[in-house]
């Protein structure tokens, strides 16, 4: 049993050391992946907003033209 306990403690110690050595690499990869995901999400949001804003801008331009036509009709009636 003493050998099993000693082996288990050695395994746990090696595992802890491996985790300590690998943790900076894991943290770095995690940070890089998070940045890439954030950048891609930002690009998609920007594209979606640009598309929706262009629709709104066209609608505003259509309303502006309609208002000018109505104003022109009212001016002609006077």
Helices and strands as residue ranges (DSSP letters): H 2-77
